[in-house]
Amino acid sequence: MPHEEDEPRRRKENDIWDYFKEIDEMFDRIFESLEKGEFEGPFFYGLSWSIDENGKPVIREFGNVSPSFKGVRRSEAIKPFYDVMVDPSTNRVTVIVELPGADKEKIDVEATENSVHVSAEGMNRKYQVDIPLEVEVNPDTAKATFVNGILQLTFEPKTPISEKGKKIRVE
């Protein structure tokens, strides 16, 4: 089950700049800790920014550090970058997870109707992420491939995905 911190952050346009200020302050703390010798790398941090169906920004963080902490902490596991695509034309839900350097034999994937948990190891790195799904899927239909550090999972949704909305009669 996804942790609250794994949910994408939905933000109002006016607080995006506050978010970027938090990230800038986090990096200031990291560099101060590096200068004092309190923090040993490597550290990874990134974010993806998209717009949801309501026009609000959605920010997802990945890496092994987070701007939400006070002080500098590095997680042993890296939260990898991922993307979830819902395709009504093929009636498929596809999850892409970037796992550079992971060993195929050391990838563990568990899926429920609402989420996917991925953990992997390789090249002195550990990855772990809980991915919330926008559409309920049938985990028994899952197919997984791993090529060049990219894990691709495909699922059939529990109910067909429709591009069109349902016509509602107004009384």
C-alpha positions in Angstrom: 0.0 0.0 0.0 1.5 3.4 -0.9 2.8 5.6 1.8 1.4 9.2 2.0 4.8 10.5 1.0 4.7 8.4 -2.2 1.5 10.2 -3.4 2.1 12.9 -5.9 1.9 16.4 -4.4 -1.0 18.4 -5.9 -0.2 22.0 -5.5 -1.8 25.3 -6.3 0.0 27.5 -8.7 0.9 30.1 -6.1 2.7 27.7 -3.8 4.9 26.1 -6.5 7.5 28.8 -5.9 7.4 28.0 -2.1 8.1 24.4 -3.0 11.1 25.3 -5.1 12.4 27.5 -2.2 12.1 24.4 0.1 14.2 22.4 -2.4 16.8 25.2 -2.6 17.0 25.3 1.2 17.4 21.5 1.3 20.4 21.7 -1.0 21.9 24.4 1.1 21.6 22.1 4.1 23.2 19.2 2.1 26.2 21.3 1.0 26.7 22.6 4.6 26.7 19.1 5.9 29.1 18.0 3.2 31.5 20.8 4.2 31.3 19.7 7.8 31.9 16.1 6.9 28.5 15.0 8.4 27.1 13.6 5.2 28.5 11.0 2.8 27.1 10.5 -0.6 26.1 9.5 -3.1 22.8 11.3 -3.0 20.2 11.4 -5.7 17.3 13.8 -6.0 14.9 14.7 -8.8 11.4 15.7 -9.5 8.9 15.4 -12.2 6.2 18.0 -12.8 3.0 17.5 -14.7 -0.5 19.0 -14.8 -3.5 16.9 -13.7 -6.9 16.7 -15.4 -8.1 19.8 -13.3 -5.1 21.9 -14.5 -3.3 21.7 -11.1 0.5 21.0 -11.0 1.5 17.6 -9.7 5.0 17.1 -8.4 6.6 13.7 -7.8 10.0 13.4 -6.1 12.5 10.6 -6.6 15.9 9.9 -5.1 17.3 9.1 -1.7 16.9 12.6 -0.1 13.8 14.7 0.5 13.2 18.4 1.0 10.7 17.6 3.8 13.3 16.8 6.4 15.1 19.0 8.9 18.7 18.3 8.7 20.3 15.9 6.2 19.4 12.3 6.0 20.1 9.9 3.2 17.9 6.9 2.7 19.6 3.6 2.0 17.1 2.9 -0.8 16.7 5.2 -3.8 13.1 6.1 -4.7 13.3 5.6 -8.5 11.6 7.7 -11.1 8.4 6.2 -12.4 5.5 7.0 -14.7 2.0 5.6 -15.0 0.1 5.7 -18.3 -3.6 4.9 -18.7 -4.4 4.2 -22.4 -8.0 3.9 -23.4 -7.2 2.9 -27.0 -5.4 -0.3 -25.9 -7.3 -0.7 -22.6 -4.0 -1.0 -20.7 -2.3 0.5 -17.7 1.4 0.8 -18.1 3.9 1.5 -15.3 7.5 2.4 -16.3 10.2 2.4 -13.5 13.8 3.5 -14.0 16.2 1.1 -12.2 19.7 1.8 -13.7 22.2 -0.8 -12.6 19.6 -3.2 -11.1 20.0 -6.9 -11.5 17.0 -8.5 -13.2 17.2 -11.4 -10.7 17.0 -9.0 -7.7 13.8 -7.2 -8.8 10.7 -7.8 -6.7 7.3 -6.5 -7.8 4.1 -6.9 -5.9 0.8 -5.5 -7.2 -2.6 -4.9 -5.8 -5.7 -3.5 -7.5 -4.6 0.1 -6.5 -0.8 0.1 -6.2 2.5 -1.5 -7.2 5.4 -2.0 -4.9 8.9 -2.3 -6.5 12.2 -3.1 -4.8 15.4 -3.9 -6.6 19.2 -4.2 -6.0 22.3 -4.0 -8.1 25.6 -2.2 -8.5 25.7 -1.2 -4.8 22.3 0.4 -5.1 18.9 -0.4 -3.6 15.6 0.8 -5.0 12.2 0.9 -3.4 8.9 2.6 -4.3 5.2 2.3 -3.8 3.3 3.5 -6.9 -0.3 4.5 -6.6 -2.5 3.6 -9.6 -5.2 5.9 -11.0 -7.2 3.0 -12.3 -8.0 -0.2 -10.5 -6.2 -3.1 -12.2 -6.4 -6.9 -12.3 -3.0 -7.9 -10.8 -3.4 -11.4 -12.3 -3.0 -9.9 -15.8 0.4 -8.3 -15.1 3.3 -8.7 -17.5 6.7 -7.4 -16.7 9.8 -6.8 -18.8 13.2 -5.4 -17.8 15.5 -4.0 -20.5 18.5 -1.6 -20.2 17.5 -0.6 -16.6 13.8 0.1 -17.5 11.1 -2.0 -15.8 7.9 -2.0 -17.8 4.7 -3.4 -16.2 1.4 -3.7 -18.1 -2.0 -4.5 -16.5 -5.6 -4.9 -17.7 -7.9 -2.6 -15.8 -10.8 -4.1 -13.8 -13.3 -2.2 -15.8 -12.7 -1.0 -19.4 -11.2 2.4 -19.7 -13.4 4.8 -21.5 -12.4 8.0 -23.3 -15.9 9.2 -23.3 -17.9 10.2 -20.3 -21.2 8.7 -19.5 -24.2 10.7 -20.8 -26.3 11.9 -17.9 -29.9 12.9 -18.5 -30.9 16.2 -16.8 -34.4 16.2 -15.3 
